[in-house]
Amino acid sequence: MQRWNDGRWAWRVVSVMMVVLSIIPSFHLSAQDYRAQAIRILRTVPLIDGHNDIPDAIRERGGLDSVNLAVSQPKLMTDIARLRRGAVGAQFWAAYVPSTTMDSGSHPAVYALEQIDLIRRLCASNARSMAMAYTAADVQRNFAAGKISCLIGIEGGHAIENSLGALRMFSNLGTRYMTLTHWRSLEWATASTDTARRGLSPFGKQVVLEMNRVGMLVDLSHVNDQTMSDALHTSQAPVIFSHSSARALTNHARNVPDSILKLVAANRGVVMVNFNPGFVSEAVRVYGDSVTARLDVLRAAGADSATRADSMKAWDARAPHATLAQVADHIEHIRQVCGVDCVGVGSDFDGITEVPVGLEDVSKLPDLLAELLRRGWTEAEVKKVAGLNTLRVMRDAERVAVEMRRPHR
Ligand SMILES: [Zn+2]
């Protein structure tokens, strides 16, 4: 038995036992345990979601007199009870301005003002649970007081109607980010859903710099790759993607390609992963395209809407679904290409019609962090994804704004 007295053998036995012990807990921890761990983390760091469309969902349903988030809203993905169950610390509420307001006779700036008004009233009418926030410090103060921060993000740069004065006034009303375009391109910025290859015009670059100067985050979700690149080369402050996922995993124009992720790393910005099944699952995206093509064929053949719906029933039965694990895959891909400091969460809840299995509403957000813990992410890394990265970007943008406003010597 000479061997067992040999120090090397003893060391090998200890090493094997250490490996076994490090593996065993992962077999014993259940999904509930990881969720509990995620919730514990979210008592120390505010969970910040980059994009929720409940303001427009409320508007569509007749306004705040018709929809009260203080009571359960089972047909929506957001209400206060579920925000609390989801341990949400801060929410960028989208002041969404439809591209159709660019048509003549419409008033995108007024539409944006009405959305901002709705967000501010939503927050004020739920003052026991919510409070407005304009800075990173506000978010942390509200978090310490047990309140959900309400942050305003304008979705669609057409809201400023080509006026830097309007941009400055939107900032004064508390807007903390602006998505440069929505579905349609502007004169000064090109949308991802447009075939044009243009990027930012000289005026578009001025808009980006003025946003830097007033401390409004530049949101590059919805813009095309050239506009992303131009904005990243123009912006003096870190930028955000408030609700976009990784194009390497799902080949949708709304997602961020690896080449841009590398620029975001240098810019110290943050990409907040979108839950839209068509952005998260390549199978869902391809299926969606095939449904559109099939409907076009049926329409061209003169089929009425009842016949078209009937014909699509068999298709619906085999429709693929996105999953929570796939959303986690996007987070891991962005971490791999851009680094753990540049990834966050931008659900797009109540702006999407379908949801990934396991991420049905705001109450499920901790389950996504639980999945990262299950995959071996450290608590420090999970805290960054949950909110620390976005808080850092907000603080950096606030600092840049102060520097840019300082009189030149
Ligand atoms: Zn959007």
Boltz pocket constraint, residues with backbone or C-beta under 6 A from the ligand:
constraints:
  - pocket:
      binder: B
      contacts: [[A, 155], [A, 222], [A, 243], [A, 351]]
      max_distance: 6.0
